[in-house]
Amino acid sequence: MDVSKIPIMQALTKRMSWLHRKQGVLAQNIANADTPDYKPNKLKEQTFDSLLDLAPGGGAIRNKVALRRTDARHFSVTGETTIGGRIVEERQEDLETTPTGNSVVIEHQMMDLTNTQVEYGMMVNLYKKNMALLKAAIGRSGR
């Protein structure tokens, strides 16, 4: 049995791979904290849609399950935020820039790195739990 073809395992593996790449980008940013004119890189966030593509018939599922807003007090399905009935775009504030032109804020990078490590550990634990569940289902629970 090839566990890499099970959708939940594919999703967990894909997330762990993305977190691994994110950790590399953050490490590069931290390593270049003193490099003149260096701008920190950021990995594009992984979306639920990209994980849904792993499911059999992922595109078909996405077309069948359409989110919609039935009340003005509900969260927006497009990602925009409303305050008092008006749409507010969420923008990231400009980062601090040193006189040398470097805009790496080491504290932000370290906090992001810590969060990434915690999330990676959580994904590893989920992967282990799913493997244990599969082993128990086929009668090989570790005896």
Beta strands, then each sheet from edge to edge (+ up, - down):
strand 1: 81-83
strand 2: 86-88
sheet 1: 1+ 2-
end
